[in-house]
């Protein structure tokens, strides 16, 4: 067998071994995701920056229920299951919160959460389209910006307590 054939055989074998490992790690533990759109500005895709941010998504913490109010989360759209959204987790089941630009208050039902984009003018979220979203749609917690290099950083949670009228302390233990 020629040297080229051995090299190609080696590449094929390594690819066959690595592909299932990479897919499993990405599904269970986490991996990169791209952020399109302006609904999370200025946290993600800020004006004057690249139009697409690359972020690190922690999927393991969701499986272990280690997420809290203020975290940025990756979730399936409640109206279009093929679409993936990135929003901020504002409230959890049992919380009461004020609705912006309205006199209304909302109680988040059992098994649901309230998600919002950081840019209210450009975000379709619980405020204006979805209402309370099932917790089962959350797939990961966005932890870091990986690209562009000038913006590599951790994404800190933002405290939504100014909007919470009453927090359900039994919903999830705070990290």
Long-range contacts (C-beta under 8 A, 24 or more apart in sequence): 27-59, 28-59, 28-60, 28-63, 29-58, 29-59, 29-60, 30-56, 30-57, 30-58, 30-59, 30-60, 30-140, 31-56, 31-57, 31-59, 32-56, 32-57, 32-146, 33-57, 33-74, 33-84, 33-86, 33-140, 33-142, 35-86, 37-122, 38-119, 38-122, 39-86, 39-87, 39-117, 39-118, 39-119, 39-122, 39-123, 39-124, 39-125, 40-72, 40-86, 40-87, 40-88, 40-117, 40-118, 40-119, 40-123, 41-118, 41-119, 41-122, 42-118, 42-119, 43-72, 43-88, 43-118, 43-155, 43-158, 44-72, 44-86, 44-118, 44-142, 44-145, 44-155, 46-151, 49-148, 49-151, 50-147, 50-148, 53-145, 53-147, 53-148, 53-151, 54-145, 54-146, 54-147, 55-86, 55-142, 55-143, 55-144, 55-145, 55-146, 55-155, 56-142, 56-143, 56-144, 56-145, 56-146, 57-139, 57-140, 57-141, 57-142, 57-143, 58-140, 58-141, 58-142, 58-143, 59-139, 59-140, 59-141, 61-140, 61-141, 62-138, 62-139, 62-140, 62-141, 65-172, 66-141, 66-175, 67-138, 67-141, 67-172, 67-175, 68-92, 68-157, 68-172, 68-174, 68-175, 69-95, 69-157, 69-159, 69-160, 69-161, 69-164, 69-167, 70-157, 70-158, 70-159, 70-160, 71-141, 71-142, 71-157, 72-141, 72-142, 72-155, 72-157, 73-115, 73-138, 73-139, 73-140, 73-141, 73-142, 74-138, 74-139, 74-140, 74-141, 74-142, 75-115, 75-133, 75-137, 75-138, 75-139, 76-137, 76-139, 77-137, 78-130, 78-133, 78-134, 78-137, 79-129, 79-130, 84-139, 85-115, 85-125, 86-142, 87-115, 87-116, 87-117, 87-123, 87-125, 87-126, 88-115, 88-116, 88-117, 88-118, 88-158, 88-160, 89-113, 89-114, 89-115, 89-138, 90-114, 90-115, 90-116, 90-126, 90-160, 90-163, 91-160, 91-163, 91-164, 92-135, 92-168, 92-171, 92-172, 93-135, 93-168, 93-171, 94-168, 94-170, 94-171, 95-164, 95-166, 95-167, 95-168, 95-171, 96-164, 96-165, 96-166, 97-160, 97-163, 97-164, 97-165, 98-163, 98-165, 99-127, 100-127, 100-163, 105-165, 106-131, 106-132, 108-132, 111-135, 111-136, 113-138, 118-158
